[in-house]
Amino acid sequence: MPALYTKLVNELLVRSQGMASNSVKHRLYDSRCAYPATVELKVSLSSDSGVQKLKSKLLQMEGVKQVTMELMKEKLTVTGHVKAAEVLKTVRKVQKGAELWIN
C-alpha cells in the first residue's frame, strides 16, 4: 500500500511541475479520455449502400458510440470519444464532399 501511495504522490508532483512522463501526459491530453463529443457533418448520400458503408466505417473507429443520419437534411451525427478532425478524415475517404455542419 505505501508503494502505491508514493507512486500516486509522485505522479501528482510531476503533473504539477509540468514535466509529465509520456504515459501521464498521454492520459492528460488524450481527448478520448476527456468527455464524449458530438460531431455533426454535412454529407450528401444518395444510395442506401453508401449510407451503410459510411456507417460501418464510422462504427469501426475507436471511441465511436453512435452514428445517426438524417438523409433529408443531409446531416450526419457521430457521438463518442472522438476528435472532429478524425471523423471528418474518415468520412472524406468514403464521401468526398463532406464538411463540418454549421448551425
GUKOLVEX-124106 format. One record per residue: residue number from 0; residue in one letter; chain; x, y, z of N, C-alpha, C, O, CB in turn. Coordinates in nm, 4 decimals. Glycine has a CB too. Layout:
<sites>
(site NUM 'A' 'A' (X Y Z) (X Y Z) (X Y Z) (X Y Z) (X Y Z))
...
</sites>
This chain:
<sites>
(site 0 'M' 'A' (0.0808 -0.1202 0.0000) (0.0000 0.0000 0.0000) (0.0851 0.1266 0.0000) (0.0528 0.2194 -0.0741) (-0.0919 -0.0001 0.1192))
(site 1 'P' 'A' (0.1911 0.1354 0.0782) (0.2727 0.2573 0.0759) (0.3362 0.2824 -0.0604) (0.3531 0.3981 -0.0990) (0.3811 0.2489 0.1814))
(site 2 'A' 'A' (0.3718 0.1780 -0.1339) (0.4331 0.1963 -0.2653) (0.3330 0.2593 -0.3627) (0.3695 0.3456 -0.4425) (0.4842 0.0611 -0.3203))
(site 3 'L' 'A' (0.2083 0.2163 -0.3559) (0.1056 0.2729 -0.4419) (0.0824 0.4200 -0.4065) (0.0686 0.5041 -0.4954) (-0.0255 0.1926 -0.4295))
(site 4 'Y' 'A' (0.0783 0.4502 -0.2792) (0.0607 0.5888 -0.2348) (0.1759 0.6757 -0.2839) (0.1539 0.7870 -0.3316) (0.0504 0.5958 -0.0810))
(site 5 'T' 'A' (0.2978 0.6255 -0.2724) (0.4152 0.7001 -0.3180) (0.4082 0.7246 -0.4684) (0.4410 0.8336 -0.5152) (0.5445 0.6245 -0.2825))
(site 6 'K' 'A' (0.3660 0.6251 -0.5429) (0.3555 0.6390 -0.6876) (0.2539 0.7475 -0.7246) (0.2793 0.8290 -0.8133) (0.3160 0.5048 -0.7515))
(site 7 'L' 'A' (0.1386 0.7484 -0.6563) (0.0372 0.8489 -0.6838) (0.0855 0.9893 -0.6488) (0.0600 1.0841 -0.7230) (-0.0896 0.8172 -0.6071))
(site 8 'V' 'A' (0.1549 1.0026 -0.5367) (0.2077 1.1332 -0.4964) (0.3112 1.1814 -0.5979) (0.3129 1.2993 -0.6333) (0.2704 1.1257 -0.3549))
(site 9 'N' 'A' (0.3965 1.0919 -0.6443) (0.4973 1.1297 -0.7435) (0.4327 1.1734 -0.8747) (0.4778 1.2696 -0.9368) (0.5932 1.0131 -0.7688))
(site 10 'E' 'A' (0.3264 1.1030 -0.9178) (0.2565 1.1430 -1.0401) (0.1950 1.2819 -1.0259) (0.2002 1.3627 -1.1187) (0.1477 1.0410 -1.0749))
(site 11 'L' 'A' (0.1369 1.3090 -0.9096) (0.0780 1.4404 -0.8872) (0.1840 1.5495 -0.8878) (0.1609 1.6582 -0.9408) (0.0019 1.4425 -0.7556))
(site 12 'L' 'A' (0.2994 1.5214 -0.8296) (0.4080 1.6189 -0.8297) (0.4574 1.6456 -0.9710) (0.4825 1.7601 -1.0085) (0.5232 1.5704 -0.7422))
(site 13 'V' 'A' (0.4710 1.5396 -1.0486) (0.5181 1.5549 -1.1858) (0.4179 1.6363 -1.2660) (0.4571 1.7225 -1.3446) (0.5410 1.4175 -1.2518))
(site 14 'R' 'A' (0.2870 1.6098 -1.2469) (0.1835 1.6843 -1.3178) (0.1884 1.8331 -1.2821) (0.1783 1.9195 -1.3693) (0.0451 1.6267 -1.2856))
(site 15 'S' 'A' (0.2040 1.8611 -1.1535) (0.2015 1.9999 -1.1108) (0.3242 2.0767 -1.1592) (0.3181 2.1986 -1.1750) (0.1920 2.0074 -0.9600))
(site 16 'Q' 'A' (0.4346 2.0076 -1.1829) (0.5560 2.0732 -1.2306) (0.5555 2.0881 -1.3821) (0.6421 2.1557 -1.4377) (0.6791 1.9951 -1.1864))
(site 17 'G' 'A' (0.4599 2.0264 -1.4490) (0.4509 2.0406 -1.5941) (0.5505 1.9549 -1.6688) (0.5674 1.9730 -1.7894) (0.4706 2.1830 -1.6324))
(site 18 'M' 'A' (0.6161 1.8635 -1.6030) (0.7141 1.7767 -1.6681) (0.6653 1.6328 -1.6617) (0.7345 1.5449 -1.6103) (0.8540 1.7903 -1.6017))
(site 19 'A' 'A' (0.5471 1.6101 -1.7137) (0.4860 1.4785 -1.7055) (0.5573 1.3788 -1.7945) (0.6079 1.4124 -1.9015) (0.3398 1.4859 -1.7430))
(site 20 'S' 'A' (0.5600 1.2551 -1.7472) (0.6169 1.1487 -1.8293) (0.5216 1.1223 -1.9448) (0.4096 1.1733 -1.9453) (0.6417 1.0185 -1.7456))
(site 21 'N' 'A' (0.5642 1.0440 -2.0421) (0.4814 1.0188 -2.1610) (0.3490 0.9536 -2.1256) (0.2456 0.9904 -2.1816) (0.5563 0.9308 -2.2596))
(site 22 'S' 'A' (0.3497 0.8569 -2.0332) (0.2248 0.7884 -2.0013) (0.1277 0.8817 -1.9300) (0.0076 0.8790 -1.9570) (0.2522 0.6653 -1.9150))
(site 23 'V' 'A' (0.1791 0.9639 -1.8396) (0.0927 1.0574 -1.7691) (0.0450 1.1654 -1.8659) (-0.0722 1.2031 -1.8633) (0.1666 1.1204 -1.6484))
(site 24 'K' 'A' (0.1330 1.2147 -1.9499) (0.0984 1.3184 -2.0460) (-0.0073 1.2656 -2.1428) (-0.0987 1.3385 -2.1814) (0.2241 1.3662 -2.1227))
(site 25 'H' 'A' (0.0053 1.1391 -2.1817) (-0.0905 1.0790 -2.2735) (-0.2299 1.0793 -2.2112) (-0.3278 1.1115 -2.2786) (-0.0479 0.9354 -2.3104))
(site 26 'R' 'A' (-0.2395 1.0435 -2.0826) (-0.3691 1.0419 -2.0154) (-0.4247 1.1825 -1.9975) (-0.5463 1.2016 -2.0007) (-0.3575 0.9731 -1.8802))
(site 27 'L' 'A' (-0.3378 1.2807 -1.9787) (-0.3840 1.4169 -1.9562) (-0.4393 1.4811 -2.0822) (-0.5383 1.5540 -2.0757) (-0.2718 1.5007 -1.9019))
(site 28 'Y' 'A' (-0.3778 1.4559 -2.1960) (-0.4113 1.5289 -2.3161) (-0.4851 1.4485 -2.4215) (-0.5159 1.5025 -2.5277) (-0.2892 1.5828 -2.3745))
(site 29 'D' 'A' (-0.5141 1.3238 -2.3971) (-0.5854 1.2430 -2.4952) (-0.7338 1.2776 -2.4898) (-0.7970 1.2611 -2.3855) (-0.5629 1.0915 -2.4695))
(site 30 'S' 'A' (-0.7894 1.3246 -2.5989) (-0.9289 1.3690 -2.5995) (-1.0259 1.2535 -2.5795) (-1.1393 1.2753 -2.5368) (-0.9606 1.4401 -2.7296))
(site 31 'R' 'A' (-0.9843 1.1330 -2.6090) (-1.0749 1.0197 -2.5935) (-1.1039 0.9924 -2.4470) (-1.2056 0.9307 -2.4155) (-1.0163 0.8954 -2.6591))
(site 32 'C' 'A' (-1.0176 1.0366 -2.3569) (-1.0389 1.0153 -2.2147) (-1.1183 1.1288 -2.1523) (-1.1727 1.1118 -2.0431) (-0.9062 0.9999 -2.1438))
(site 33 'A' 'A' (-1.1269 1.2421 -2.2166) (-1.1822 1.3610 -2.1539) (-1.3346 1.3525 -2.1368) (-1.3828 1.3416 -2.0241) (-1.1462 1.4832 -2.2358))
(site 34 'Y' 'A' (-1.4083 1.3572 -2.2431) (-1.5533 1.3582 -2.2347) (-1.6108 1.3206 -2.3710) (-1.5425 1.3332 -2.4726) (-1.6056 1.4971 -2.1884))
(site 35 'P' 'A' (-1.7361 1.2745 -2.3739) (-1.7945 1.2405 -2.5028) (-1.8196 1.3659 -2.5870) (-1.8565 1.4710 -2.5346) (-1.9250 1.1634 -2.4827))
(site 36 'A' 'A' (-1.7994 1.3532 -2.7144) (-1.8181 1.4647 -2.8059) (-1.9233 1.4276 -2.9099) (-1.9457 1.3101 -2.9387) (-1.6845 1.5034 -2.8740))
(site 37 'T' 'A' (-1.9870 1.5299 -2.9655) (-2.0810 1.5114 -3.0750) (-2.0285 1.5893 -3.1946) (-2.0068 1.7102 -3.1863) (-2.2255 1.5577 -3.0356))
(site 38 'V' 'A' (-2.0083 1.5199 -3.3051) (-1.9578 1.5808 -3.4269) (-2.0686 1.5753 -3.5307) (-2.1241 1.4689 -3.5582) (-1.8283 1.5092 -3.4778))
(site 39 'E' 'A' (-2.1004 1.6904 -3.5879) (-2.2050 1.6983 -3.6900) (-2.1417 1.7362 -3.8227) (-2.0625 1.8302 -3.8305) (-2.3152 1.8009 -3.6504))
(site 40 'L' 'A' (-2.1775 1.6615 -3.9279) (-2.1214 1.6834 -4.0605) (-2.2321 1.6962 -4.1642) (-2.3407 1.6406 -4.1483) (-2.0263 1.5694 -4.0981))
(site 41 'K' 'A' (-2.2030 1.7700 -4.2703) (-2.2932 1.7784 -4.3848) (-2.2413 1.6819 -4.4903) (-2.1312 1.6986 -4.5429) (-2.3030 1.9254 -4.4409))
(site 42 'V' 'A' (-2.3217 1.5813 -4.5203) (-2.2818 1.4769 -4.6149) (-2.4007 1.4481 -4.7056) (-2.5111 1.4231 -4.6575) (-2.2342 1.3466 -4.5406))
(site 43 'S' 'A' (-2.3788 1.4515 -4.8347) (-2.4873 1.4182 -4.9272) (-2.4686 1.2744 -4.9759) (-2.3733 1.2427 -5.0470) (-2.4909 1.5178 -5.0480))
(site 44 'L' 'A' (-2.5610 1.1900 -4.9361) (-2.5594 1.0498 -4.9761) (-2.6891 1.0187 -5.0489) (-2.7972 1.0555 -5.0029) (-2.5405 0.9561 -4.8532))
(site 45 'S' 'A' (-2.6782 0.9511 -5.1619) (-2.7976 0.9232 -5.2410) (-2.8404 0.7769 -5.2340) (-2.9584 0.7469 -5.2525) (-2.7738 0.9618 -5.3845))
(site 46 'S' 'A' (-2.7481 0.6860 -5.2079) (-2.7841 0.5442 -5.2107) (-2.7759 0.4826 -5.0710) (-2.7023 0.5289 -4.9839) (-2.6926 0.4677 -5.3075))
(site 47 'D' 'A' (-2.8546 0.3762 -5.0536) (-2.8535 0.3052 -4.9258) (-2.7213 0.2343 -4.9010) (-2.6781 0.2210 -4.7865) (-2.9669 0.2049 -4.9209))
(site 48 'S' 'A' (-2.6567 0.1886 -5.0085) (-2.5281 0.1204 -4.9915) (-2.4212 0.2181 -4.9419) (-2.3351 0.1808 -4.8622) (-2.4834 0.0554 -5.1244))
(site 49 'G' 'A' (-2.4267 0.3433 -4.9889) (-2.3328 0.4444 -4.9414) (-2.3540 0.4770 -4.7955) (-2.2581 0.4989 -4.7215) (-2.3450 0.5699 -5.0237))
(site 50 'V' 'A' (-2.4798 0.4804 -4.7536) (-2.5129 0.5072 -4.6137) (-2.4589 0.3958 -4.5256) (-2.3966 0.4231 -4.4230) (-2.6654 0.5217 -4.5949))
(site 51 'Q' 'A' (-2.4817 0.2714 -4.5637) (-2.4366 0.1579 -4.4840) (-2.2841 0.1492 -4.4799) (-2.2263 0.1174 -4.3760) (-2.4948 0.0285 -4.5395))
(site 52 'K' 'A' (-2.2199 0.1772 -4.5915) (-2.0738 0.1732 -4.5972) (-2.0139 0.2783 -4.5042) (-1.9198 0.2499 -4.4300) (-2.0246 0.1954 -4.7415))
(site 53 'L' 'A' (-2.0686 0.3993 -4.5083) (-2.0198 0.5073 -4.4234) (-2.0449 0.4771 -4.2764) (-1.9581 0.5000 -4.1922) (-2.0860 0.6391 -4.4618))
(site 54 'K' 'A' (-2.1624 0.4261 -4.2459) (-2.1962 0.3930 -4.1079) (-2.1033 0.2855 -4.0522) (-2.0571 0.2965 -3.9387) (-2.3413 0.3467 -4.0988))
(site 55 'S' 'A' (-2.0757 0.1823 -4.1308) (-1.9880 0.0750 -4.0837) (-1.8448 0.1242 -4.0642) (-1.7781 0.0833 -3.9692) (-1.9899 -0.0419 -4.1821))
(site 56 'K' 'A' (-1.7965 0.2122 -4.1537) (-1.6619 0.2696 -4.1383) (-1.6514 0.3489 -4.0086) (-1.5532 0.3370 -3.9352) (-1.6273 0.3600 -4.2584))
(site 57 'L' 'A' (-1.7536 0.4302 -3.9811) (-1.7504 0.5137 -3.8612) (-1.7605 0.4304 -3.7336) (-1.6941 0.4609 -3.6345) (-1.8634 0.6155 -3.8655))
(site 58 'L' 'A' (-1.8419 0.3271 -3.7352) (-1.8551 0.2429 -3.6165) (-1.7292 0.1613 -3.5889) (-1.7098 0.1133 -3.4772) (-1.9735 0.1499 -3.6320))
(site 59 'Q' 'A' (-1.6437 0.1453 -3.6897) (-1.5165 0.0750 -3.6700) (-1.4126 0.1638 -3.6022) (-1.3141 0.1139 -3.5478) (-1.4624 0.0254 -3.8039))
(site 60 'M' 'A' (-1.4345 0.2959 -3.6052) (-1.3401 0.3885 -3.5423) (-1.3404 0.3704 -3.3909) (-1.4434 0.3414 -3.3302) (-1.3747 0.5343 -3.5786))
(site 61 'E' 'A' (-1.2234 0.3881 -3.3321) (-1.2102 0.3765 -3.1877) (-1.2787 0.4950 -3.1196) (-1.2525 0.6104 -3.1534) (-1.0614 0.3687 -3.1470))
(site 62 'G' 'A' (-1.3656 0.4659 -3.0243) (-1.4315 0.5702 -2.9474) (-1.5701 0.6083 -2.9953) (-1.6415 0.6793 -2.9245) (-1.3478 0.6895 -2.9473))
(site 63 'V' 'A' (-1.6104 0.5638 -3.1127) (-1.7427 0.5989 -3.1657) (-1.8482 0.5136 -3.0967) (-1.8378 0.3910 -3.0924) (-1.7485 0.5792 -3.3206))
(site 64 'K' 'A' (-1.9502 0.5803 -3.0425) (-2.0583 0.5102 -2.9730) (-2.1850 0.5015 -3.0571) (-2.2546 0.3999 -3.0553) (-2.0891 0.5794 -2.8419))
(site 65 'Q' 'A' (-2.2149 0.6091 -3.1313) (-2.3407 0.6124 -3.2054) (-2.3240 0.6949 -3.3324) (-2.2537 0.7960 -3.3339) (-2.4543 0.6701 -3.1179))
(site 66 'V' 'A' (-2.3901 0.6499 -3.4392) (-2.3915 0.7222 -3.5661) (-2.5367 0.7340 -3.6104) (-2.6071 0.6340 -3.6250) (-2.3039 0.6498 -3.6752))
(site 67 'T' 'A' (-2.5806 0.8588 -3.6317) (-2.7163 0.8808 -3.6811) (-2.7099 0.9673 -3.8065) (-2.6254 1.0560 -3.8184) (-2.8056 0.9474 -3.5722))
(site 68 'M' 'A' (-2.8012 0.9396 -3.8999) (-2.8047 1.0135 -4.0256) (-2.9452 1.0639 -4.0514) (-3.0429 0.9913 -4.0334) (-2.7566 0.9260 -4.1425))
(site 69 'E' 'A' (-2.9544 1.1893 -4.0938) (-3.0801 1.2482 -4.1371) (-3.0640 1.2776 -4.2860) (-3.0053 1.3789 -4.3242) (-3.1164 1.3788 -4.0541))
(site 70 'L' 'A' (-3.1163 1.1892 -4.3689) (-3.0953 1.1992 -4.5131) (-3.1628 1.3214 -4.5746) (-3.1108 1.3782 -4.6707) (-3.1460 1.0745 -4.5807))
(site 71 'M' 'A' (-3.2769 1.3627 -4.5214) (-3.3462 1.4791 -4.5765) (-3.2668 1.6078 -4.5521) (-3.2648 1.6968 -4.6371) (-3.4862 1.4912 -4.5151))
(site 72 'K' 'A' (-3.2020 1.6174 -4.4367) (-3.1219 1.7353 -4.4037) (-2.9768 1.7217 -4.4492) (-2.9002 1.8179 -4.4437) (-3.1262 1.7605 -4.2542))
(site 73 'E' 'A' (-2.9393 1.6018 -4.4942) (-2.8008 1.5699 -4.5306) (-2.7075 1.5913 -4.4110) (-2.6003 1.6505 -4.4238) (-2.7549 1.6566 -4.6506))
(site 74 'K' 'A' (-2.7500 1.5425 -4.2962) (-2.6768 1.5640 -4.1719) (-2.6359 1.4307 -4.1108) (-2.7165 1.3383 -4.1002) (-2.7615 1.6448 -4.0722))
(site 75 'L' 'A' (-2.5096 1.4225 -4.0710) (-2.4533 1.3042 -4.0071) (-2.4073 1.3438 -3.8676) (-2.3337 1.4413 -3.8522) (-2.3353 1.2443 -4.0910))
(site 76 'T' 'A' (-2.4496 1.2694 -3.7656) (-2.4113 1.2977 -3.6280) (-2.3371 1.1777 -3.5716) (-2.3876 1.0655 -3.5742) (-2.5351 1.3317 -3.5413))
(site 77 'V' 'A' (-2.2159 1.2022 -3.5202) (-2.1334 1.0974 -3.4601) (-2.1128 1.1332 -3.3138) (-2.0690 1.2438 -3.2820) (-1.9958 1.0816 -3.5347))
(site 78 'T' 'A' (-2.1446 1.0393 -3.2243) (-2.1299 1.0611 -3.0812) (-2.0305 0.9612 -3.0251) (-2.0332 0.8433 -3.0604) (-2.2657 1.0494 -3.0091))
(site 79 'G' 'A' (-1.9428 1.0084 -2.9378) (-1.8448 0.9222 -2.8736) (-1.7231 1.0001 -2.8317) (-1.7249 1.1232 -2.8322) (-1.8047 0.8095 -2.9655))
(site 80 'H' 'A' (-1.6192 0.9319 -2.7959) (-1.4933 0.9935 -2.7547) (-1.4029 1.0047 -2.8778) (-1.3099 0.9261 -2.8957) (-1.4238 0.9106 -2.6406))
(site 81 'V' 'A' (-1.4321 1.1035 -2.9614) (-1.3598 1.1198 -3.0880) (-1.3277 1.2665 -3.1121) (-1.3873 1.3557 -3.0518) (-1.4419 1.0631 -3.2056))
(site 82 'K' 'A' (-1.2323 1.2893 -3.2015) (-1.1988 1.4239 -3.2444) (-1.2697 1.4510 -3.3761) (-1.2837 1.3617 -3.4596) (-1.0449 1.4423 -3.2585))
(site 83 'A' 'A' (-1.3139 1.5734 -3.3939) (-1.3859 1.6107 -3.5151) (-1.2996 1.5921 -3.6394) (-1.3497 1.5500 -3.7437) (-1.4333 1.7550 -3.5059))
(site 84 'A' 'A' (-1.1711 1.6228 -3.6294) (-1.0816 1.6095 -3.7442) (-1.0679 1.4644 -3.7885) (-1.0625 1.4362 -3.9082) (-0.9446 1.6663 -3.7108))
(site 85 'E' 'A' (-1.0624 1.3720 -3.6921) (-1.0509 1.2300 -3.7259) (-1.1780 1.1793 -3.7938) (-1.1717 1.1023 -3.8897) (-1.0219 1.1472 -3.5998))
(site 86 'V' 'A' (-1.2932 1.2232 -3.7432) (-1.4206 1.1811 -3.8031) (-1.4318 1.2353 -3.9452) (-1.4702 1.1631 -4.0372) (-1.5406 1.2295 -3.7173))
(site 87 'L' 'A' (-1.3982 1.3623 -3.9623) (-1.4056 1.4240 -4.0951) (-1.3126 1.3544 -4.1938) (-1.3492 1.3333 -4.3095) (-1.3707 1.5728 -4.0867))
(site 88 'K' 'A' (-1.1942 1.3193 -4.1493) (-1.0968 1.2495 -4.2351) (-1.1521 1.1137 -4.2799) (-1.1397 1.0764 -4.3966) (-0.9618 1.2303 -4.1600))
(site 89 'T' 'A' (-1.2130 1.0405 -4.1866) (-1.2697 0.9097 -4.2188) (-1.3877 0.9228 -4.3149) (-1.4004 0.8443 -4.4088) (-1.3137 0.8380 -4.0908))
(site 90 'V' 'A' (-1.4728 1.0206 -4.2917) (-1.5899 1.0392 -4.3782) (-1.5455 1.0804 -4.5180) (-1.6034 1.0342 -4.6163) (-1.6859 1.1452 -4.3189))
(site 91 'R' 'A' (-1.4454 1.1654 -4.5291) (-1.3993 1.2103 -4.6608) (-1.3353 1.0986 -4.7430) (-1.3268 1.1096 -4.8654) (-1.3004 1.3233 -4.6444))
(site 92 'K' 'A' (-1.2900 0.9912 -4.6777) (-1.2390 0.8762 -4.7524) (-1.3527 0.8059 -4.8258) (-1.3319 0.7502 -4.9336) (-1.1671 0.7776 -4.6582))
(site 93 'V' 'A' (-1.4723 0.8080 -4.7683) (-1.5881 0.7425 -4.8292) (-1.6657 0.8395 -4.9177) (-1.7027 0.8061 -5.0302) (-1.6801 0.6849 -4.7210))
(site 94 'Q' 'A' (-1.6900 0.9595 -4.8663) (-1.7695 1.0601 -4.9369) (-1.6886 1.1890 -4.9473) (-1.6611 1.2536 -4.8462) (-1.9055 1.0857 -4.8644))
(site 95 'K' 'A' (-1.6509 1.2258 -5.0678) (-1.5561 1.3354 -5.0907) (-1.6064 1.4735 -5.0472) (-1.5264 1.5541 -4.9998) (-1.5212 1.3402 -5.2357))
(site 96 'G' 'A' (-1.7344 1.5034 -5.0615) (-1.7827 1.6382 -5.0371) (-1.8241 1.6673 -4.8941) (-1.9013 1.7605 -4.8717) (-1.8960 1.6646 -5.1248))
(site 97 'A' 'A' (-1.7762 1.5920 -4.7969) (-1.8177 1.6106 -4.6574) (-1.7533 1.7348 -4.5982) (-1.6392 1.7689 -4.6295) (-1.7817 1.4874 -4.5731))
(site 98 'E' 'A' (-1.8296 1.8021 -4.5114) (-1.7791 1.9194 -4.4404) (-1.8477 1.9298 -4.3047) (-1.9517 1.8677 -4.2825) (-1.8017 2.0488 -4.5234))
(site 99 'L' 'A' (-1.7903 2.0074 -4.2149) (-1.8493 2.0245 -4.0829) (-1.9825 2.0979 -4.0944) (-1.9989 2.1873 -4.1775) (-1.7532 2.1010 -3.9898))
(site 100 'W' 'A' (-2.0775 2.0586 -4.0095) (-2.2097 2.1185 -4.0091) (-2.2030 2.2532 -3.9374) (-2.1505 2.2632 -3.8266) (-2.3131 2.0245 -3.9414))
(site 101 'I' 'A' (-2.2571 2.3571 -4.0026) (-2.2603 2.4900 -3.9434) (-2.4040 2.5222 -3.9095) (-2.4920 2.5154 -3.9954) (-2.1995 2.5970 -4.0387))
(site 102 'N' 'A' (-2.4279 2.5572 -3.7844) (-2.5667 2.5831 -3.7399) (-2.6220 2.7059 -3.8027) (-2.7367 2.7422 -3.7766) (-2.5744 2.5965 -3.5898))
</sites>
